[in-house]
Every structure is written in structure tokens, then in C-alpha cells.
Amino acid sequence: MIQVGFGQRVITPEIGAEMPGSISKRLSQNVHDDLLVNAMVIDDGNIQLVLAGLDALSIKRSTTLNARRQIADATGISTDNVLIAASHTHNGGPIADVFMSESDAAYSDFVAAQIAQAAIEGYEKREPATLITGAGHEGSVAFNRRFRMKDGSERTHPGVGNPDIVHVAGPIDPMVGVIGAINQSCKFLGCWVNYCCHATLGVGGDGFSADYIYYLRKTVQQAMRADHAIIVFGNGASGDVTQVDNLRDRGKQSGECWGWHIGTTVGAEVIKVLARMDYTDEVPLGCATQTLELPLRNLDDASLNQAQSWGDQAVWARELELLKEIKEIEPRVTAEVQMMQIGKAGLIAVPAEYFCQYGLDIQGGSPFDPTFIVSLANGCVGYVPTPHAFIGGGYEPRTARSSKLCPDAGDRIAATAIGLLHRAHG
């Protein structure tokens, strides 16, 4: 019989700490809601899996390895069987080096320890449970933010109602993935949720917040009458997907009310999945990883820098200089592709702001139904656009520390992911 346990820790830093995610430096002024790390442990008696999610812009590979070592030392769970994914909230703590924001080493170590403690708590709280694994559909609150323009270029967020828009330049993934657990007393323990949308609503304004995911969690907890249930979140392949519909003027598409709207809407679909899926206590588990060494792009190739002006040009010039220094020391970056099997479902975790099309490609090539895609997991190599997006231009392909890989990186990651899924399926 499957055993499942959940754990949780708070990772809210001191007020005044940086909140990375913008081009300029932002300092927190308050706490809207505590930043959390949540963990789900699934054990079939032979294999143990950890699915952890934290309220953060991203997570470094060094922080991932630190947390994994602590988990393995305390529980014996293989480090390869631990998935750690950042939600991509832009109101999180100083854990990333991006544009004018700098990571805080002490905070990163604290986060690693809290991830480990959440996973250890989940391991210690394991109990016999039935799993609900399934997928719903919510396509009304997330939108691709890239558009083909009349001049042949592609632009990111060209402006709502821009008359030069020809058509949207990429897809969305409306899948709402759910892995839920109910104990033998029919008590809802918690669930893991997967949805594809940037967490850029700005819930909390200048304060720390999980963004729309805060309201997603509240919706599920209240509907399930389980205020203490733990909701683990993994963002999908949302590198080019946000909450803003550039084709319709819907007023302000950010802030508190819009965060409530999106979180509640996605949370409602989670409830539907939990209510209608079959429950089972016999769930085969599996896990495999493969590490890629991906080269940094040619910084002298002007074709990779076709974006129009975006933000402070001095910031972009600084990014190029910093990236040149990085490339001289380390011309390649490590990217871990992780596969998990949980019953009939397959799960792929990638350490990138992965473009949505790649997620759909992996799902289309997967023998598992459903297949969940988790981005910004186990590290962060930055944006991974499609080759087509490199040609079109826009924000995401523009060279910076947050967008540095060669144009074929996404294809290599996708091919590796599909290979792992097929080997697991047999």
C-alpha cells in the first residue's frame, strides 16, 4: 500500500530583503502572506519520491544539491528522487542573481535547510493513503505573451489592443495536473498541483507573497474543509505564458483582485479533479534523471540579440559584461532533466523558464497520460525559447544571465525528457 506524508516550512525573509524578478532592484516593505516550502513524500515500500515546491522566483542548482544531501542523510531517500521546484513568484526572497538583484548566501542556505525539514517532516508523517492522479482543463486565465507583429518581428507584451499585432506567436497549456492524497479515515491530506502561468500578478504589492498560488491554496483548503492540508505547487512550461490577455482590454490584469481571480479559478479546477478521479492505493513509482552540459550562446552573434529596446539599456549592457565573465570561467551549464512515474502519470522536471511549446511537445511524445511538465526545478539555466523565437526576437531570447543558452538547448532537453519517459514506460 502507498504511504503519503506532507511537510511545510516558512521561508519568509526579513522585511527589507530584495524581491528578485524585475529589471530594477526591489526591496520588500511588508508581508502579504508567508512564503512557504511544501513537500509531498510518496512511498510504495521500495521507492520513495519527494515533490517539493517553494515560493521563490527560482532555485539554484547548488541550493538544490544542498537540500537533497540533507534529505538523503536524514531519510535515506535517494537524492535523484527529490524534485524541488520554484513557483516563480516575483514577490519572493533573495535567492536569485538576476538583473540588478543579488542572491543572499545566508538566505539560500536557510531555504535549503527548510526544504530539507519540510521533506523530512513529510517522511516522518507518512501514513497509508489512496492517491488521486489526474488532470483538468483551465484555459481562460493564462495567455501567451508573445505576438507576431506587422513588421515581421515578435514582441513580448506589445500592449493590449496594439493595432500592429498580427497573431499570437505561441500556445498555452491549459492542463491542471493534480496528485492528491486521502488517508484511511477519508481525511484530505493535501495535493500536488501543476499549472502553466507566470506568477507575476504582484499580489501583495511591495510585500512578500506566493502570488496567485496563495489563493489557489486557500481555495483548495476551504473547498476540501481541510485548512491544514498542504498544497504543493509546480509551475508548468510557462516561459512565455502569463495572466495578461493582450488581445482584450480587461482593465488591470494584475494585483490583488486579479490574483484572487486566477488562484480561485485554477483552484476550482483542482477541486473538480479531486472529486471525479478514481482513487487507488496501488501506484507504481519510478524515477530517473539525466544531466546535460549545455553550451552558452555565442555572445558575438548579433542574430541572437534582435530584441527591440526593453528596459534600461545600461542594465542590459551590464548583463552582457557579466555573462562574458561567466562564459570565460564556465562555458557550459549543467541542466538536470528529471522524470518521475506516479501511477499512470509521467512527470518531467526541467531547470528552466521553458517555453510552452516544448512542454506540449514532450506531452505529445510521452507514453504516459497525463504527463506533467514542471519548470524551474532542481536549478535554473534561464529562459529556453524555441529556435523560432530566437529569430522573431522579443524579451525572452535577449541575451542576459537570464537567457544565455544556444538556440538548440530546448530541443535537447525535450529529446532527453521523451527518452526518459519511454525508458520508464517500457
C-alpha positions as CSV (number, residue, x, y, z in Angstrom):
1,M,0.0,0.0,0.0
2,I,1.1,3.5,-0.8
3,Q,2.1,5.8,2.1
4,V,2.0,9.5,1.8
5,G,3.1,12.4,4.0
6,F,3.3,16.1,3.8
7,G,5.5,18.7,5.4
8,Q,5.8,22.5,5.4
9,R,8.2,25.2,6.5
10,V,8.2,29.1,6.3
11,I,10.9,30.8,4.2
12,T,9.8,34.4,4.6
13,P,12.9,36.6,4.9
14,E,13.3,39.8,6.9
15,I,11.4,42.8,5.6
16,G,13.7,44.9,3.6
17,A,15.2,42.0,1.7
18,E,15.3,42.0,-2.1
19,M,12.4,40.6,-4.2
20,P,14.0,39.5,-7.4
21,G,12.1,39.3,-10.7
22,S,12.2,42.8,-12.1
23,I,14.9,44.5,-14.1
24,S,15.4,47.1,-11.3
25,K,16.1,46.3,-7.6
26,R,13.0,45.9,-5.4
27,L,13.0,45.8,-1.6
28,S,10.2,44.3,0.3
29,Q,8.1,46.6,2.5
30,N,5.8,44.1,4.3
31,V,4.5,40.5,4.3
32,H,1.2,39.8,2.4
33,D,1.4,36.1,3.1
34,D,4.2,33.9,4.3
35,L,6.5,32.4,1.7
36,L,6.4,28.6,2.1
37,V,8.2,25.4,1.1
38,N,5.8,22.5,0.9
39,A,6.7,18.9,0.4
40,M,4.9,15.7,-0.5
41,V,6.5,12.3,0.1
42,I,5.2,9.2,-1.6
43,D,6.4,5.7,-0.6
44,D,5.4,2.4,-2.2
45,G,7.7,0.4,0.1
46,N,10.5,0.2,-2.4
47,I,10.8,3.7,-3.9
48,Q,10.3,7.0,-2.1
49,L,9.7,10.2,-4.0
50,V,9.8,13.8,-2.8
51,L,7.9,16.5,-4.6
52,A,8.8,19.9,-3.0
53,G,7.6,23.3,-4.1
54,L,8.8,26.7,-2.8
55,D,7.6,30.2,-3.1
56,A,10.5,31.7,-4.9
57,L,11.5,33.2,-8.3
58,S,13.8,30.2,-9.0
59,I,16.3,27.9,-7.2
60,K,20.0,27.5,-7.9
61,R,21.4,24.0,-8.5
62,S,23.7,24.5,-5.6
63,T,20.7,25.1,-3.3
64,T,19.0,22.0,-4.7
65,L,22.1,19.8,-4.1
66,N,22.4,21.2,-0.6
67,A,18.8,20.4,0.3
68,R,18.9,16.9,-1.3
69,R,22.0,16.0,0.7
70,Q,20.3,16.9,3.9
71,I,17.2,14.9,3.0
72,A,19.2,11.9,2.0
73,D,21.2,12.0,5.2
74,A,18.1,12.1,7.4
75,T,15.8,9.7,5.5
76,G,17.9,7.6,3.1
77,I,15.8,8.8,0.2
78,S,18.0,8.9,-3.0
79,T,19.0,12.4,-4.0
80,D,17.8,11.6,-7.5
81,N,14.3,11.0,-6.2
82,V,13.9,14.5,-4.8
83,L,12.2,17.2,-7.0
84,I,12.5,20.8,-5.9
85,A,10.6,23.4,-7.9
86,A,10.2,27.1,-7.6
87,S,6.8,28.7,-8.2
88,H,8.3,31.7,-9.9
89,T,6.6,34.3,-7.7
90,H,8.1,37.7,-8.3
91,N,7.4,38.6,-4.7
92,G,9.8,36.0,-3.2
93,G,13.1,36.3,-1.3
94,P,16.7,37.0,-2.4
95,I,17.5,33.6,-3.9
96,A,18.4,34.6,-7.5
97,D,21.1,36.7,-9.3
98,V,19.0,38.4,-12.0
99,F,19.4,41.8,-13.5
100,M,20.0,44.2,-10.5
101,S,19.0,41.7,-7.8
102,E,21.6,39.7,-6.0
103,S,21.1,36.4,-4.1
104,D,21.8,36.2,-0.4
105,A,24.0,33.3,0.5
106,A,22.7,33.0,4.1
107,Y,19.1,33.1,2.9
108,S,19.9,30.4,0.2
109,D,21.4,28.1,2.9
110,F,18.3,28.8,5.1
111,V,16.0,27.9,2.2
112,A,17.9,24.6,1.6
113,A,17.6,23.7,5.3
114,Q,13.9,24.5,5.3
115,I,13.3,22.4,2.1
116,A,15.0,19.5,3.8
117,Q,13.0,20.0,7.0
118,A,9.7,20.0,5.1
119,A,10.7,16.8,3.3
120,I,11.8,15.2,6.5
121,E,8.5,16.1,8.1
122,G,6.6,14.6,5.2
123,Y,8.7,11.4,5.5
124,E,8.0,11.1,9.2
125,K,4.3,11.7,8.8
126,R,3.8,9.0,6.1
127,E,0.6,7.1,6.5
128,P,-1.4,4.6,4.4
129,A,-3.3,6.6,1.8
130,T,-5.1,6.5,-1.5
131,L,-3.9,8.7,-4.4
132,I,-5.9,10.7,-6.9
133,T,-3.9,11.3,-10.0
134,G,-5.5,13.2,-12.9
135,A,-5.7,16.3,-15.0
136,G,-8.3,19.0,-15.5
137,H,-8.6,21.9,-18.0
138,E,-8.5,25.6,-17.4
139,G,-7.8,27.7,-20.4
140,S,-9.4,31.1,-19.6
141,V,-6.9,32.7,-17.3
142,A,-3.5,32.2,-18.9
143,F,-2.2,33.6,-22.2
144,N,0.8,33.5,-24.4
145,R,2.6,36.9,-24.1
146,R,4.4,36.8,-27.5
147,F,3.0,38.2,-30.7
148,R,3.8,38.3,-34.4
149,M,3.8,42.0,-35.5
150,K,3.1,43.6,-38.8
151,D,6.8,44.3,-39.4
152,G,7.6,40.5,-39.1
153,S,9.1,40.7,-35.7
154,E,7.8,39.1,-32.5
155,R,7.3,41.1,-29.4
156,T,6.6,40.3,-25.7
157,H,3.7,42.1,-24.2
158,P,3.3,44.6,-27.2
159,G,0.4,46.3,-25.3
160,V,-3.3,45.4,-25.0
161,G,-5.0,46.1,-28.3
162,N,-1.9,47.1,-30.2
163,P,-3.0,47.6,-33.8
164,D,0.2,46.2,-35.1
165,I,-0.5,42.7,-33.7
166,V,-1.0,40.1,-36.4
167,H,-1.5,37.0,-34.2
168,V,-0.3,35.3,-31.1
169,A,3.1,33.6,-31.5
170,G,2.8,30.7,-29.1
171,P,0.4,28.4,-27.3
172,I,-0.7,27.9,-23.8
173,D,-1.1,24.6,-21.8
174,P,-4.5,24.6,-20.1
175,M,-3.8,21.3,-18.2
176,V,-4.3,21.4,-14.4
177,G,-2.3,18.5,-13.0
178,V,-3.2,17.0,-9.6
179,I,-1.8,14.3,-7.4
180,G,-3.9,14.2,-4.2
181,A,-3.9,12.0,-1.1
182,I,-6.7,10.9,1.3
183,N,-5.9,8.8,4.3
184,Q,-7.9,5.7,5.5
185,S,-10.2,7.9,7.5
186,C,-11.2,9.8,4.3
187,K,-9.2,12.9,5.5
188,F,-7.8,15.0,2.8
189,L,-4.0,15.3,3.5
190,G,-3.0,17.5,0.6
191,C,-2.1,17.5,-3.0
192,W,0.5,18.5,-5.6
193,V,-0.7,20.9,-8.3
194,N,0.8,21.7,-11.7
195,Y,-0.3,24.7,-13.8
196,C,1.3,26.8,-16.5
197,C,1.3,30.5,-15.8
198,H,3.9,33.1,-14.7
199,A,3.4,34.2,-11.1
200,T,3.6,37.9,-12.0
201,L,0.3,39.2,-10.6
202,G,2.0,41.3,-8.0
203,V,-0.2,40.1,-5.2
204,G,0.9,41.9,-2.1
205,G,2.4,44.9,-4.0
206,D,5.7,45.6,-2.3
207,G,5.3,42.7,0.1
208,F,6.3,39.1,0.1
209,S,3.7,36.8,-1.4
210,A,3.2,33.5,-3.2
211,D,1.2,35.5,-5.7
212,Y,-1.9,33.8,-7.2
213,I,-0.7,30.5,-5.8
214,Y,-1.7,31.8,-2.3
215,Y,-5.3,32.0,-3.4
216,L,-5.1,28.7,-5.2
217,R,-4.1,27.0,-1.9
218,K,-6.8,28.8,0.0
219,T,-9.5,27.7,-2.5
220,V,-8.5,24.0,-2.3
221,Q,-8.2,24.0,1.5
222,Q,-11.5,25.7,2.0
223,A,-13.4,23.6,-0.5
224,M,-12.0,20.4,1.0
225,R,-12.7,21.6,4.5
226,A,-9.1,21.0,5.3
227,D,-7.4,24.2,6.4
228,H,-4.2,22.4,7.4
229,A,-3.9,20.4,4.2
230,I,-0.7,21.1,2.3
231,I,-0.8,22.2,-1.3
232,V,2.5,21.7,-3.2
233,F,2.8,23.7,-6.4
234,G,4.9,23.2,-9.5
235,N,4.7,25.7,-12.4
236,G,4.4,24.4,-15.9
237,A,6.3,25.3,-19.0
238,S,5.4,28.9,-18.6
239,G,8.4,30.8,-20.0
240,D,6.1,32.7,-22.5
241,V,2.8,32.4,-20.6
242,T,1.3,34.9,-18.2
243,Q,-2.1,36.2,-17.0
244,V,-2.2,39.1,-19.4
245,D,-4.5,38.9,-22.4
246,N,-3.0,41.3,-24.9
247,L,-5.9,40.8,-27.3
248,R,-8.7,42.1,-25.0
249,D,-8.9,45.1,-22.8
250,R,-10.0,43.7,-19.5
251,G,-8.8,46.5,-17.3
252,K,-6.0,46.0,-14.9
253,Q,-4.8,42.4,-15.2
254,S,-2.7,42.3,-12.1
255,G,-2.9,43.0,-8.4
256,E,-4.9,41.5,-5.5
257,C,-8.2,41.0,-7.2
258,W,-6.8,39.5,-10.3
259,G,-4.6,37.2,-8.2
260,W,-7.7,36.1,-6.4
261,H,-9.5,35.5,-9.7
262,I,-6.8,33.4,-11.2
263,G,-5.9,31.5,-8.0
264,T,-9.6,30.7,-7.3
265,T,-10.3,29.7,-10.9
266,V,-7.4,27.3,-11.1
267,G,-8.1,26.0,-7.6
268,A,-11.7,25.3,-8.5
269,E,-10.5,23.1,-11.3
270,V,-8.2,21.3,-8.8
271,I,-11.3,20.5,-6.8
272,K,-13.1,19.1,-9.8
273,V,-10.1,16.7,-10.5
274,L,-10.1,15.6,-6.9
275,A,-13.8,14.9,-6.9
276,R,-14.1,13.0,-10.2
277,M,-10.9,10.9,-10.4
278,D,-10.6,7.3,-9.4
279,Y,-8.7,6.6,-6.1
280,T,-6.1,3.9,-5.8
281,D,-3.7,2.6,-3.2
282,E,-1.7,0.6,-5.8
283,V,0.6,3.1,-7.5
284,P,3.8,2.1,-9.3
285,L,6.6,4.6,-8.7
286,G,9.7,5.4,-10.7
287,C,12.3,8.0,-11.1
288,A,15.3,8.7,-13.4
289,T,17.5,11.7,-14.2
290,Q,19.9,12.6,-16.9
291,T,22.3,15.5,-16.8
292,L,23.1,17.6,-19.9
293,E,26.0,20.0,-20.3
294,L,24.6,22.9,-22.4
295,P,26.9,25.5,-24.0
296,L,26.4,29.2,-23.6
297,R,25.5,31.0,-26.8
298,N,27.9,33.0,-28.9
299,L,27.9,36.4,-27.4
300,D,29.3,37.9,-30.6
301,D,26.5,36.7,-32.7
302,A,24.3,39.7,-33.4
303,S,21.5,37.4,-34.7
304,L,20.9,36.3,-31.1
305,N,20.3,39.9,-30.0
306,Q,17.5,41.1,-32.2
307,A,15.2,42.3,-29.5
308,Q,13.9,45.9,-29.5
309,S,14.7,48.1,-26.6
310,W,13.4,46.8,-23.3
311,G,14.1,48.4,-20.1
312,D,17.2,50.2,-19.0
313,Q,19.9,49.7,-21.7
314,A,22.6,50.2,-19.1
315,V,21.3,47.1,-17.3
316,W,21.4,45.0,-20.4
317,A,25.0,46.2,-21.2
318,R,25.9,45.1,-17.6
319,E,24.3,41.7,-18.2
320,L,26.4,41.1,-21.3
321,E,29.6,42.0,-19.5
322,L,28.7,39.7,-16.5
323,L,27.8,36.9,-18.9
324,K,31.1,37.3,-20.8
325,E,32.9,36.9,-17.5
326,I,30.9,33.8,-16.6
327,K,31.5,32.2,-20.0
328,E,35.3,32.6,-19.7
329,I,35.2,30.6,-16.5
330,E,32.3,28.2,-17.3
331,P,31.3,28.0,-21.0
332,R,28.7,25.3,-20.2
333,V,26.0,24.9,-17.7
334,T,24.6,21.8,-16.1
335,A,20.9,21.0,-16.7
336,E,19.3,18.1,-15.0
337,V,16.2,16.6,-16.6
338,Q,14.2,14.5,-14.1
339,M,11.5,12.0,-14.8
340,M,9.0,10.6,-12.3
341,Q,6.3,8.0,-12.7
342,I,3.4,8.1,-10.3
343,G,0.9,5.5,-11.3
344,K,-0.4,6.2,-14.8
345,A,1.1,9.7,-14.8
346,G,4.5,10.8,-16.0
347,L,6.3,13.9,-14.7
348,I,9.2,15.8,-16.3
349,A,11.1,18.5,-14.4
350,V,13.4,20.9,-16.1
351,P,15.6,23.6,-14.7
352,A,14.5,26.4,-17.0
353,E,11.9,29.0,-17.9
354,Y,10.9,26.6,-20.6
355,F,8.7,27.8,-23.5
356,C,5.2,26.3,-23.5
357,Q,5.6,24.7,-26.9
358,Y,8.3,22.4,-25.6
359,G,6.0,21.2,-22.8
360,L,3.4,20.4,-25.3
361,D,6.0,18.6,-27.5
362,I,7.0,16.4,-24.5
363,Q,3.4,15.6,-23.7
364,G,2.8,14.7,-27.3
365,G,5.8,12.4,-27.4
366,S,5.1,10.8,-24.0
367,P,3.7,7.3,-23.5
368,F,2.1,8.4,-20.2
369,D,-1.3,10.1,-19.9
370,P,-1.3,12.5,-18.3
371,T,2.3,13.9,-18.5
372,F,3.0,16.9,-16.2
373,I,5.8,19.4,-17.0
374,V,7.5,21.2,-14.2
375,S,9.7,24.2,-14.9
376,L,12.3,25.9,-12.7
377,A,13.0,22.6,-11.0
378,N,16.3,21.5,-9.5
379,G,18.2,24.6,-10.7
380,C,17.8,27.4,-13.2
381,V,19.6,27.9,-16.5
382,G,17.3,30.8,-17.5
383,Y,14.9,31.2,-20.4
384,V,14.9,28.4,-23.0
385,P,12.9,29.8,-26.0
386,T,12.2,27.9,-29.2
387,P,14.5,28.4,-32.3
388,H,11.6,30.3,-33.9
389,A,11.5,32.7,-31.0
390,F,15.2,33.5,-31.4
391,I,14.5,34.5,-35.0
392,G,11.5,36.6,-34.0
393,G,13.1,38.4,-31.1
394,G,11.4,39.8,-28.0
395,Y,12.3,39.9,-24.4
396,E,12.9,36.2,-23.6
397,P,15.6,35.5,-26.2
398,R,17.6,38.7,-25.5
399,T,21.0,37.7,-24.2
400,A,21.5,38.1,-20.4
401,R,22.3,35.9,-17.5
402,S,18.7,35.0,-17.5
403,S,18.8,34.0,-21.2
404,K,22.2,32.6,-22.2
405,L,21.9,29.1,-23.8
406,C,22.3,28.2,-27.5
407,P,19.0,28.0,-29.6
408,D,19.1,24.2,-29.7
409,A,19.0,23.8,-25.9
410,G,15.3,23.4,-25.7
411,D,15.2,20.7,-28.3
412,R,18.0,18.8,-26.5
413,I,16.1,19.0,-23.2
414,A,12.8,17.8,-24.8
415,A,14.5,14.9,-26.6
416,T,16.1,13.8,-23.3
417,A,12.8,14.1,-21.5
418,I,10.9,12.0,-24.0
419,G,13.7,9.4,-23.9
420,L,13.4,9.1,-20.1
421,L,9.6,8.7,-20.3
422,H,9.8,5.9,-22.9
423,R,12.5,4.0,-21.0
424,A,10.4,4.2,-17.8
425,H,7.2,3.1,-19.6
426,G,9.0,0.1,-21.2
